[in-house]
Amino acid sequence: MSGSWLAHLCGLCLALRADHGQFARVATNYDGLVISVLTEAQATDAEQGRRRAGPCPLRGMRTATVARGEGARLAATVSLVLASAKLRDHVADGDGMLARRPAAVAATRIADGWDRGGTRSGARLGFDTGPLLAAIGRQQEIERAAGPGTPLLRITEPTETATSAAFAHTARLAGRPANAVPLAEAGRLFGRLAHLLDAVEDRAADAAAGAWNPLTATGTDLDEARRLCDDAVHGVRLALREAEFTDASLVHLLLVHELRRAVDRAFRTTAACGHTTPAADSSPYPRSPYITEPPGGYPPPEPPRRRGLLAGCLLWSGLCCTGQLCCRQEYGDPWTGEPREGLCYRHGDCCCDCCDGCNCCTDCGCCDGCGCCDCCGCGCEC
């Protein structure tokens, strides 16, 4: 399973380099990886979408089989457009070095180039990036108008619209047009979840820096944010049931189990299985003292010191070239300094740990060779 995951990660990175130049590889991200995985999972012959790539420092100078073709190129297109939007946000917020006009002008030019590159590559794939760019362009306007009482989902709408379009287009690339509707719904909820989790994880740091945060701006408490995240995870699982896949194992791992784990990490709660749905009238999640502090309780953790965009990119490049992003069990995030797991440790060779606490897989042992986590072919029906 880890080999397949890394094949898509490397395929995305190489597609960015091939279509948009060496520097564009900094746009490699998890959202784009999911696009590549979805496209291949629907293909009738996944092996035709792989090739052998040469040695890379991130892989410890080893060769590898990587994803290629239209799925990887669509992933690169979406990643580039999303990276452009993020760069513009940093410029608008005046983060780090981007508070200085020369750096802000340079960053804006890079973002403009990425927009044009994404539009060209999208056109070659039959993917119109216009609605995607329009949705992202609405974000700043919506944020400026937001205030206490503004529905949180109004703020997440542009991200939802962008990811919905990208997910739906994977069905067209794979020749499964019937999958477009359920995957559009899965993409919409995936975009909502990504936006909300960023807001939750950045809440303390944004407050310390005086930066805009959707939860703080709208007065939304963490209980409501958690409810919306749980609903989104459950909705993604239901939407995926309506789509047909040639091999859904990696899609299931990333969009069912890993999404649930991401929510648990963000809210500092005990990990739950992605197959379970929290009861509406119960409180199954052990609360962190940082979420609701009792009188005289523990103080909140000191927010990590943030690096500027360019400094973070330089450090990310160093981690990449030395293989630390992949081979170290834990490393400091280049921008926030928070601890992160290395890629090899985050997705181990045995996929059964994705079902810890899930009755459907407790007796299967390691998935390698037994086929019990297809995932899961043992009655989970997802």
C-alpha positions as CSV (number, residue, x, y, z in Angstrom):
1,M,0.0,0.0,0.0
2,S,2.8,2.4,0.8
3,G,4.4,1.7,-2.6
4,S,1.2,2.6,-4.4
5,W,0.8,5.8,-2.3
6,L,4.4,6.9,-3.0
7,A,3.9,6.1,-6.7
8,H,1.2,8.8,-6.9
9,L,3.2,11.2,-4.8
10,C,6.2,10.9,-7.1
11,G,4.1,10.9,-10.2
12,L,2.5,14.2,-9.1
13,C,5.9,15.7,-8.4
14,L,7.3,14.6,-11.7
15,A,4.2,15.8,-13.6
16,L,4.6,19.2,-12.1
17,R,8.3,19.3,-13.2
18,A,7.5,18.1,-16.8
19,D,4.6,20.5,-17.4
20,H,5.5,23.5,-15.4
21,G,9.2,23.5,-14.6
22,Q,11.4,22.5,-11.7
23,F,10.3,25.2,-9.2
24,A,6.6,24.1,-9.6
25,R,7.5,20.9,-7.7
26,V,7.0,22.9,-4.5
27,A,3.3,22.7,-5.2
28,T,3.2,19.0,-4.5
29,N,0.4,18.4,-1.9
30,Y,-1.9,15.9,-0.5
31,D,-5.0,17.3,-2.3
32,G,-3.4,16.7,-5.6
33,L,-2.3,13.3,-4.7
34,V,-6.0,12.3,-4.1
35,I,-6.9,13.4,-7.6
36,S,-4.3,11.0,-9.1
37,V,-5.4,8.2,-6.8
38,L,-9.0,8.6,-7.8
39,T,-8.3,8.6,-11.5
40,E,-6.2,5.4,-11.4
41,A,-8.7,3.7,-9.1
42,Q,-11.4,4.0,-11.8
43,A,-9.1,3.0,-14.7
44,T,-9.7,-0.4,-16.3
45,D,-5.9,-1.1,-16.5
46,A,-4.0,0.7,-13.7
47,E,-0.6,-0.7,-14.8
48,Q,-0.7,1.3,-18.0
49,G,-0.6,4.4,-15.9
50,R,2.8,3.6,-14.3
51,R,6.4,4.0,-15.4
52,R,9.8,3.5,-14.0
53,A,11.5,6.7,-12.7
54,G,15.1,7.3,-12.0
55,P,16.8,7.9,-8.6
56,C,15.6,10.7,-6.4
57,P,16.9,12.1,-3.1
58,L,13.5,11.9,-1.5
59,R,13.5,8.2,-2.1
60,G,17.0,7.7,-0.8
61,M,18.4,7.8,-4.4
62,R,16.4,4.7,-5.3
63,T,14.4,4.2,-8.5
64,A,10.7,3.6,-8.3
65,T,7.5,2.9,-10.3
66,V,5.5,6.1,-10.4
67,A,2.0,7.2,-11.6
68,R,1.9,8.9,-15.0
69,G,-0.7,9.9,-17.6
70,E,-3.8,12.0,-17.4
71,G,-4.5,11.4,-13.7
72,A,-1.0,12.6,-12.6
73,R,-1.3,15.6,-15.0
74,L,-4.7,16.6,-13.7
75,A,-3.4,16.3,-10.2
76,A,-0.5,18.6,-11.2
77,T,-2.9,21.1,-12.7
78,V,-5.1,21.2,-9.6
79,S,-2.1,21.4,-7.3
80,L,-0.6,24.3,-9.1
81,V,-3.9,26.3,-9.1
82,L,-4.4,25.6,-5.3
83,A,-0.8,26.6,-4.6
84,S,-1.3,29.8,-6.5
85,A,-4.3,30.6,-4.3
86,K,-2.4,29.8,-1.2
87,L,0.5,32.1,-2.3
88,R,-1.9,34.9,-2.9
89,D,-3.4,34.4,0.6
90,H,0.1,34.8,2.1
91,V,0.6,38.0,0.1
92,A,-2.7,39.4,1.2
93,D,-2.0,38.6,4.8
94,G,1.6,40.0,4.6
95,D,3.1,36.8,6.0
96,G,6.9,36.8,6.8
97,M,9.0,38.3,4.0
98,L,5.8,38.9,1.9
99,A,5.0,41.9,4.0
100,R,7.8,43.6,2.0
101,R,6.6,45.0,-1.4
102,P,9.4,43.5,-3.6
103,A,8.8,40.0,-2.2
104,A,5.0,40.4,-2.5
105,V,5.4,41.5,-6.2
106,A,7.6,38.6,-7.0
107,A,5.2,36.1,-5.3
108,T,2.3,37.6,-7.2
109,R,4.1,37.1,-10.5
110,I,4.8,33.5,-9.6
111,A,1.1,33.0,-8.7
112,D,0.1,34.6,-12.1
113,G,2.4,32.2,-13.9
114,W,1.0,29.2,-12.1
115,D,-2.5,30.3,-13.0
116,R,-1.6,30.5,-16.7
117,G,0.2,27.2,-16.5
118,G,-2.7,25.5,-14.8
119,T,-5.1,26.9,-17.4
120,R,-2.9,25.6,-20.3
121,S,-2.4,22.1,-18.9
122,G,-6.1,21.9,-17.8
123,A,-7.2,22.7,-21.4
124,R,-5.1,19.8,-22.7
125,L,-7.0,17.5,-20.4
126,G,-10.4,19.0,-21.2
127,F,-10.6,20.5,-17.7
128,D,-11.8,24.1,-17.6
129,T,-9.9,25.8,-14.7
130,G,-12.1,29.0,-15.1
131,P,-14.7,27.9,-12.5
132,L,-11.9,26.7,-10.3
133,L,-10.1,30.1,-10.4
134,A,-13.4,32.0,-10.1
135,A,-14.3,30.0,-6.9
136,I,-10.9,30.7,-5.4
137,G,-11.1,34.3,-6.4
138,R,-14.3,34.7,-4.3
139,Q,-12.5,33.5,-1.2
140,Q,-11.0,36.9,-0.1
141,E,-14.3,38.7,-0.8
142,I,-16.2,36.3,1.3
143,E,-13.7,36.5,4.1
144,R,-13.8,40.3,4.1
145,A,-17.6,40.2,4.5
146,A,-17.6,37.6,7.2
147,G,-18.3,38.4,10.8
148,P,-19.8,37.0,14.0
149,G,-22.8,34.9,13.0
150,T,-21.8,34.3,9.4
151,P,-22.4,30.6,8.5
152,L,-19.1,28.8,8.5
153,L,-20.1,26.9,5.3
154,R,-20.4,30.2,3.4
155,I,-16.6,30.6,3.9
156,T,-15.8,27.0,2.9
157,E,-17.9,27.2,-0.3
158,P,-15.2,28.3,-2.7
159,T,-12.9,25.4,-1.6
160,E,-15.8,23.0,-1.8
161,T,-16.6,24.1,-5.4
162,A,-13.0,23.8,-6.5
163,T,-12.4,20.3,-5.2
164,S,-15.8,19.1,-6.4
165,A,-15.0,20.1,-10.0
166,A,-11.6,18.3,-9.8
167,F,-13.0,15.1,-8.3
168,A,-15.8,15.0,-10.9
169,H,-13.3,15.3,-13.8
170,T,-11.4,12.2,-12.7
171,A,-14.5,10.2,-13.7
172,R,-14.4,11.7,-17.2
173,L,-10.7,11.0,-17.6
174,A,-11.2,7.4,-16.5
175,G,-14.1,6.8,-18.9
176,R,-16.7,6.4,-16.1
177,P,-19.1,9.3,-16.5
178,A,-21.6,7.8,-14.1
179,N,-19.1,8.4,-11.3
180,A,-19.1,12.2,-11.9
181,V,-22.0,13.0,-9.6
182,P,-21.0,10.9,-6.5
183,L,-17.4,12.0,-6.9
184,A,-18.4,15.7,-7.1
185,E,-20.2,15.2,-3.8
186,A,-17.2,13.5,-2.3
187,G,-15.0,16.3,-3.6
188,R,-17.3,19.0,-2.1
189,L,-17.1,17.5,1.3
190,F,-13.4,16.8,1.0
191,G,-12.8,20.5,0.3
192,R,-15.0,21.5,3.3
193,L,-13.0,19.2,5.5
194,A,-9.6,20.4,4.3
195,H,-10.7,24.0,4.9
196,L,-12.1,23.3,8.4
197,L,-9.1,21.3,9.6
198,D,-6.7,24.1,8.5
199,A,-8.8,26.5,10.5
200,V,-8.8,24.3,13.6
201,E,-5.0,23.6,13.4
202,D,-4.1,27.2,12.8
203,R,-6.5,28.7,15.4
204,A,-4.1,29.3,18.2
205,A,-1.2,30.5,16.0
206,D,-3.6,32.9,14.0
207,A,-4.8,34.3,17.3
208,A,-1.3,34.9,18.5
209,A,-0.3,36.6,15.2
210,G,-3.5,38.5,14.8
211,A,-4.2,36.7,11.6
212,W,-7.7,36.1,10.1
213,N,-9.2,32.7,11.0
214,P,-12.7,31.6,10.0
215,L,-13.6,30.1,13.3
216,T,-12.6,33.2,15.2
217,A,-14.1,35.6,12.7
218,T,-17.5,33.9,12.7
219,G,-17.5,33.1,16.4
220,T,-17.8,29.3,15.7
221,D,-16.9,27.1,18.6
222,L,-14.9,23.9,18.3
223,D,-17.9,21.7,19.1
224,E,-19.7,23.0,16.0
225,A,-16.5,22.7,13.9
226,R,-16.2,19.1,15.0
227,R,-19.8,18.4,14.1
228,L,-19.2,19.7,10.6
229,C,-16.0,17.7,10.2
230,D,-17.7,14.5,11.3
231,D,-20.6,15.1,8.9
232,A,-18.1,15.6,6.1
233,V,-16.2,12.4,6.8
234,H,-19.4,10.4,6.9
235,G,-20.7,12.1,3.7
236,V,-17.5,11.3,1.8
237,R,-17.8,7.6,2.8
238,L,-21.4,7.5,1.6
239,A,-20.6,9.3,-1.7
240,L,-17.8,6.8,-2.4
241,R,-20.3,3.9,-2.1
242,E,-22.2,5.2,-5.1
243,A,-19.1,5.2,-7.3
244,E,-17.7,2.2,-9.2
245,F,-13.9,1.5,-8.9
246,T,-11.6,-1.0,-10.4
247,D,-9.5,-1.0,-7.2
248,A,-10.8,1.1,-4.4
249,S,-8.3,0.0,-1.7
250,L,-6.1,3.1,-1.7
251,V,-9.1,5.5,-2.2
252,H,-10.7,3.8,0.8
253,L,-7.6,4.2,2.9
254,L,-7.1,7.8,2.1
255,L,-10.7,9.1,2.0
256,V,-12.3,7.0,4.8
257,H,-9.7,6.0,7.3
258,E,-7.1,8.7,6.9
259,L,-9.7,11.5,6.9
260,R,-11.0,10.2,10.2
261,R,-7.5,10.2,11.6
262,A,-6.9,13.7,10.3
263,V,-10.0,14.9,12.2
264,D,-8.9,13.1,15.4
265,R,-5.4,14.6,15.2
266,A,-6.7,18.2,14.6
267,F,-9.1,17.9,17.6
268,R,-6.6,15.9,19.7
269,T,-9.1,13.1,20.3
270,T,-8.7,9.3,20.4
271,A,-8.5,7.8,16.9
272,A,-11.8,6.3,15.7
273,C,-12.4,3.9,12.8
274,G,-13.6,5.6,9.6
275,H,-16.5,3.2,9.4
276,T,-18.2,4.4,12.5
277,T,-20.7,7.3,12.7
278,P,-20.9,9.2,16.0
279,A,-24.3,9.2,17.7
280,A,-26.1,12.5,17.6
281,D,-27.0,12.4,21.3
282,S,-23.7,11.2,22.7
283,S,-20.2,12.5,23.3
284,P,-17.9,9.7,22.3
285,Y,-14.7,11.9,22.0
286,P,-12.5,12.4,25.0
287,R,-12.0,16.2,25.1
288,S,-8.7,17.9,25.3
289,P,-8.2,20.4,28.1
290,Y,-7.2,22.9,25.3
291,I,-10.7,22.7,23.8
292,T,-12.8,23.5,26.9
293,E,-10.6,24.6,29.7
294,P,-11.9,24.1,33.2
295,P,-11.3,26.9,35.8
296,G,-7.7,26.7,36.8
297,G,-7.1,24.1,34.1
298,Y,-4.1,23.6,31.9
299,P,-2.9,26.6,29.9
300,P,-3.1,26.4,26.1
301,P,0.1,25.4,24.4
302,E,2.4,28.1,23.2
303,P,1.8,28.6,19.4
304,P,4.8,27.5,17.3
305,R,6.9,30.1,15.6
306,R,6.0,30.5,12.0
307,R,8.5,30.9,9.2
308,G,7.9,33.1,6.2
309,L,6.9,31.5,2.9
310,L,10.3,31.7,1.2
311,A,12.2,30.5,4.3
312,G,9.8,27.6,4.6
313,C,10.3,26.7,1.0
314,L,14.0,26.7,1.4
315,L,13.8,24.4,4.4
316,W,11.3,22.2,2.6
317,S,13.8,21.8,-0.3
318,G,16.6,20.9,2.2
319,L,14.4,18.2,3.8
320,C,13.4,16.9,0.4
321,C,17.0,16.7,-0.9
322,T,18.3,14.9,2.1
323,G,15.4,12.4,2.2
324,Q,14.2,13.5,5.6
325,L,10.6,14.1,4.5
326,C,10.4,10.4,3.7
327,C,12.8,8.6,5.9
328,R,12.7,10.3,9.3
329,Q,10.1,9.1,11.7
330,E,9.5,12.7,12.8
331,Y,10.6,16.1,11.5
332,G,9.6,19.7,12.1
333,D,7.2,21.3,9.7
334,P,9.1,23.8,7.5
335,W,6.6,26.6,8.1
336,T,5.1,26.0,11.5
337,G,7.7,23.9,13.3
338,E,5.1,21.4,14.4
339,P,6.2,17.7,14.4
340,R,5.3,15.7,11.3
341,E,5.6,12.0,10.5
342,G,7.8,11.0,7.6
343,L,6.0,9.6,4.6
344,C,7.3,6.1,5.1
345,Y,6.2,6.0,8.7
346,R,2.8,7.6,8.0
347,H,1.8,4.9,5.5
348,G,3.5,1.6,6.5
349,D,3.6,-1.5,4.4
350,C,0.9,-3.2,6.4
351,C,-2.5,-1.5,5.8
352,C,-4.4,-3.3,8.6
353,D,-3.5,-0.6,11.0
354,C,-6.0,1.5,9.1
355,C,-8.7,-0.7,10.7
356,D,-7.6,-0.6,14.4
357,G,-10.7,-0.7,16.5
358,C,-12.9,-1.7,13.5
359,N,-14.6,-5.0,14.0
360,C,-14.5,-5.9,10.3
361,C,-10.7,-6.3,10.2
362,T,-9.6,-7.2,13.7
363,D,-8.8,-10.8,12.9
364,C,-7.2,-10.4,9.5
365,G,-3.5,-9.8,10.5
366,C,-1.4,-8.2,7.9
367,C,-3.2,-7.5,4.6
368,D,-0.3,-8.7,2.5
369,G,-1.5,-11.7,0.7
370,C,-4.8,-12.3,2.5
371,G,-6.9,-9.7,0.6
372,C,-9.0,-8.9,3.7
373,C,-8.6,-5.1,3.3
374,D,-9.8,-4.5,-0.3
375,C,-10.6,-2.4,1.8
376,C,-12.4,-3.9,3.4
377,G,-13.7,-7.0,1.5
378,C,-15.0,-8.4,4.8
379,G,-18.4,-6.8,4.9
380,C,-17.8,-3.0,5.5
381,E,-19.6,-2.2,2.2
382,C,-17.5,0.9,1.6
